[in-house]
Amino acid sequence: MRQRESASATASGGARSSPILSAEAERATSPGTVTAPSKRRRIDAPATWLLLDPTLSLHAHPSRRHRDCPERILSLVRELRASGLAERCRALAADEEASDDDLALVHSPFYVQRLAGLAGKSAAQLLAESQNYDDVFLNEHSVRCARLGAGGVLRMAQALWDGAMRNGFAAVRPAGHHAQPHMANGFCIFNSVAIAARKLLAQGAERVLIVDWDVHHGDGTQRAFLDDPRVLFFSVHRRLGVFPTLTRAGAADAAPAAVGTGAGAGYTVNLAWDDGGMGDAEYAHAWRALLLPLIHRWQPQATLVSAGFDAAAGDPLGDCAVSPGGFARMTRQLLAATGGRALLALEGGYSLEQLPASAAACVSVLLGDAPSAAELAAPHAAH
């Protein structure tokens, strides 16, 4: 009860600071409807796309087993294929790298070219480069995998915007939400979700929602849009004792008081857990008390999800307790609020049992399957 009361107070603080919930910002549309951003929209079958490519397992630590190991992608490939979910989606390969121009929508040209210059470098030179960053490793495949992952997320975001895809899941690595404009950071090299959002804005989108449910705060994504009222960034994460909140600045960035700057003030919403152990009931409460009301009033034209699964029970880095059924319910409620249209892109998740089970539960929801027994059994927050 103490944890749930704390979550409620945090959610209320975020809501009060956001102009989205103010009376003058409310739209005439009824809750649950989504304003179509373009007359070009269409939905072709199959409506759910899946980027699932073992190529992205080539990014690996050069000398030891790391939490962000190649088996993360390989476990997803096995689970989604064995369950039959993969064959029901439109399958995509990671076969097109993001261009320099696309990467530069978020990252500095100097940084993009610096990483491009790593091609053909020795293991010792890659190690020296990785040591310029906080908790980043590089091998000869890392930069290409990051560019392929960003390219795949961009392709799917474009399809979401055009209407060719209703929803999708991009199983990409390395992750992206910690990557900063001028540097790699926290397992992340290029910020795929932020780049995709910038691309949609360049094409005329006026309201892009980014939901980051990774247990680690998406500091890179937040900083990319601090002063931009066209992007609503919602993050639910642990605030204390985990990366990137181990420093005073990181903890401040992840706090509910960090709401954006200038014209973007109120469009950054941080729901920060002060304790570990948060599970299905707490996340259900967060959705009902804060995220869903924000969506209903703001009416996003495109929804991108930084889908980290390190809040899963048993994850070695997250110390939370969300079940696969809980992730499924979070996805189902998000789709219900956005007209069924969203793109989920993999971020964290380091349990080789919970990651594939949780991702599969979300893909099942994307496909329109009825709630599973696990989803129905996931605890709800008390009213």
C-alpha positions, 0 to 999 in steps of 0.5 A: 500500500505504501508503494501504491500511495507513493505512485499515486502522489507522483502521478498526480504531481506529473498531471498537475504540471502538464498543460495537456490536462488543462481545460484549454488544452482538452480537445473536442474529440471524445476519450479513446478516439484518435484524430487521423493526421493524414488523409493518406492513411490506409491499413494493408494486411497483415496489419502487424509488422515484426522486425526479427533478425538474428543479424543483430546478435552480432553486436557482442562484448569482445571479451566477456559475457555481458548482460546485453548479450546476443542471446537476447535477440536469439531468444526472441527469435526462438520464442516468436517463431515457436509460438507461431506469432512470427508467421502471423506478422509481416516479417521484416529483416534488418537490411537497411541502415539509417542514413547519416542524414537520418541519424543527424536528426538527433545526433551530431554529424561529428558523432555520426562520422566518428562512429563511421570512422570505426570501420576496420579498426582493431579490437584495441582501437574499438576498446579505446573508443568504448572507454570514452563512454559510460557502460558501452562496448563495441566490436566490429559489428556494433555500429552496423547493428546500431545503424540497421536497428535504427533503419528498421525502426525508421521504416516501421515508423514511416509505415505507421505514419503512412498507414501501411502498418497498424502496429508493430514490434521491432526487436532491435539491439543495441538499445537506444534510449540512453544515447545522447546527441554527442555520445553513446551511453548505457549500452546504447549507440543511436537513439532509434525511437528519438530519430523516428520521432524526429522523422515524423515531425519533419513529415508534418506530425504535430503530436507524437507520443513516446512511452518509455516503460524501460525500468531505466530512465530514457534520459537520451530521449527526454533530452532530445525533446525537452523544449518541443511541445510536439512530443509528449515523452512519458517515462515510468522508471526507477529513480534511485540506485540504477543507471542513469540515476546514480549521479545527482544530475541523472536523478534530477533528470528522472524526477517528476519535477523534470517536466521540460523547458520553454515551449516544451514545459509540461510535455515531459512526464516522469513517473519515478519509482523510488523503490524496487519491487513494483509490479503489475498492480502499480503499473496498472495504477500508473496507466489508469491514473496518468498515462491514459488520461494524457492520451485521451486528452492529447490525441497523439497522431503517432505512438512510439514505445521504448519497450524495455522488459527489464521491469520484469520479475526476475530481471537481473538489473531491474528489481521490479515484478511485472509479469508477461501478463502485466506487459500484455495488459499495458500494451492492450490499454495503450492500443485501446487509447490510440486506435490500435496504432503503435510501434514498440521498439525493444530497449532493455530486458536481460532475463533470457526467460522473461524477455521472450515471454514478455515480448511474445505477450505484447506481440500477441496483443498487437495481433488482436488476440483475446487476453490470455489467462496470464493477462487476466490473472495479472493483479489490478491496482485497487480503485 
